[in-house]
């Protein structure tokens, strides 16, 4: 079924008012009054609805509601350095598909390109997150934000309760498999699991040129594990997607 997102103040006891943009989309889709579609409140509640009024602002009659079953049990924040071209488009789209909670953009020493108009860039990426959330049946729309420089991103990641992982292409000792097995084991091994804050994970990935050694040392000084994604060098837009996929798999969300 088609999916739309609304804010909670547009939901009453038995009906929902859709935005002007979604109302236009409904008319484009030529939905009939007896056709059902999903409206989500962006807080993991899905409403099965039928179209009540399509002229002007469309309204929907609520048929039933239920908790969204598509949100992962692990809350994963992804910190991504700015990248050139449409690489961030890909990283945001795939991260939303995989179940990211929110995405934070930051500037690193080796960033090839930083947007001149960051709010405009963030707004565009937020739009990608919204459209992807609709297609993927997400229960939330992951927020895309910008935090500024590298140190601010590191401090924000550390301040989030949970595990923070810093992915570095030159690391050859600590591998992502070892870290994830320590925190997310199979059900039969749950007594051996290190469960401290395991349901909150922040991951940090770099720009096209990778991280400066001084940035790696700053992360290490904050107590953040420096982690490898394997022997092959991944593109900057691929690294956060691979890391997120590994976390979702190991935590039982794939």
C-alpha positions, 0 to 999 in steps of 0.5 A: 500500500502507498505510505504517507507521513504526517505530524501528530497534530494532523491526527484526530480520533478518527481521521487524518489531514494530509499535507498539500504535497501529499494531497496532490500526490493522492490526486495524481495516484487517482486513489478512490474512496474505498482504497486503503493506504498507510499513514504513519505518524513518524513515531512508529505508529501506522494507520490504515486509512481510506480516502475521505476527501481528495479536493483541497487538502485530502483527509483520510478516515482511520480504519485501524492502527498498529505499531510499525514492525519495520523499525530495528531494535538497535538505534544506529546513528551514522556520522558521515563526512561531506563528500563530493557529487551525489555520493551523499545521496547514495549513502543517505538513501541506502542508510535509510533503507537499512534502518538508520535512526539519524544521519549527521554530516560533518567536515573532516580535514580531507573532505574534497568538497564542503557545500557552500549552502549547508542548510540547502544540502541538508534539506535536499538530503532530508527529502531523499530520506523522506522519499526512501522512508515511504518506499521502505515502509519505515516507521520514522523518517530518519533526520539528516543534520549537520554538526560542523567540524570533526571534533564536534562530530566526535564529541556528539557521537561520544555523548550518545549513550551506547557504542561508538565505532570509528572506521579507518582504512589503515586499521589492521588489528581490530575488525568489525566482526570481532567488535560486533560479536562481542556486543551482539551474539546469537540467542544461544550465546546471550549469556556471553554477550556484552550487552552494555548499551548495545542497543545504541550504536554510533558509527563514524566514516570519513571522506574520499581521502580518508581520515588524517592520522591526527583525527584518528588519534583524537578519536582514540583519545576519546576512547573510541575503538578504531575499527577495520571494515576489511582488507579492501578499501571501500568508497566513502559512500559505501563504507557507512552502508557496509558498516550499518548492514553488518550491525543490522545483521549481527543484531538480528535486524536482517 
